[in-house]
Amino acid sequence: MRVNVRIILVGTTHPGNIGATARAMKNMGLADLTLVKPRYFPHADATTRASGAEDILQSTKLVDSLTEALSDCTYVAGASARSRSIGWPSMAPRDCAQRLLQESAHGVAAAVFGPEQSGLTNEDLDRCNTLLTIPTEAGFSSLNLAMAVQILAYELRVAGITAEEPPPEAETPSATGAELENFYMHLEQVLTGAGFLDPQNPRLLMRRLRRLFVKAELDQNEVNILRGMLAALDPEVPKDPAE
């Protein structure tokens, strides 16, 4: 059984963990692996630790940023064991796997794992719909990267075996990561121009605004409406922030 959920590793430092992740994925029917700026890849240690999952490594996509990795994604879970100053929605692996599987029926769903030593940054989590938090012993919460992937991969496998019929597809597709990032850039430009955001330090308030819109789970039409409102409020700001 193939599970259509993307696994994204950000800034992985040890190539053996990439290979072990590929093996964990293949064990549980996952095949879509994306690496964001790994320190070493391709690498012999990755191939050795893959132990039969070399096909996963060969099809792995390499990208330069998490934004690029998530550009076509409509639902994203970010793995984190650390408490954060701004609360994100959080799910345990079983609930998270069920939600990822549901979302993957109608779009691209992904789970993101950060570097071994530091994990995902707040900026990385800004791009996620929910935190994935694996319950561990309070005094020793750090998991090996591939072990963390294996836990989620197992829950995805179980969720896929026991899944009922997916919910009917929405009339309008969910907004993709690229569409949301363009909206957030547009919003920040308009709010800065209006004097609502401090141009020297817009990040904290923008993070809270991101959380607000993430909770709304915007679809493509809703993003277009919001961007139309922003364009009407400040027509001098280009609708495409890249312009």
C-alpha positions, 0 to 999 in steps of 0.5 A: 500500500502506497501512502501519498505523504511527503517527508521533508528533512531540513538541514540534515547533518548526518547522511546516515540519517537520510539513509535510515529515513529512506529505509523507514519510509520504504518499510511503511509504503512512503516514497516521496522524500525531499531534502532541504540543504543537507550537509552531505548528499549523496553520500556512501553512509546514506546508501549503506543505511538505506539497506534496500531503499536505494530507490527512495534515495535515487528519487529524492528531491533536493531543494534550497529552501523549505519554502520551495519544498512546500510550494505545492503543499496544502497541509503541513505538519512540523515535528517539534519537541520544544515548547514555543513562545507562541502556541501552535496547534499540536497533534500526537503522531496518531492523530497527525497521521490520520489528518495527513492521510485525509489531506493527501486525498485531495492535495499534497500533505507533508511532514517536516523534520528539522536538523538533528541538533536544533530542530525546526526554527520558528520561521520553519514552523510559520509554514506549518499547519500544526506541530507534530509532537511525539510523547517521550520521557520528560527528561530525555525527549530527544529522538534520533531523526530516523526514529521520529520519521519511523514513528510517524511512518508507522502511524501513517501505515496503520491509518491507511490500512484502517481508513474509511472513505476520504471526505468529499473533495471541497469545491475549491482546492486548499491554498498551496504553500506558494499561494499563502507565502505570496499572500503573507508577503503582500499582507506584510507590505500593506500593513507596513505601509499603513504604519500598522507594522514596525518595519524594523521588527515585523516578525512577532506580529506577523507570526501571530497573523500567520497563526490566525490565517492557518487556523482558518485553513484558507482555500484558493478563492479565500486567498484571492479575496483577501489579496483583492482587498489588500490591493484595493487598500493599497494599489501601489503595492504589486499583487505579485510581491516579486514584481 
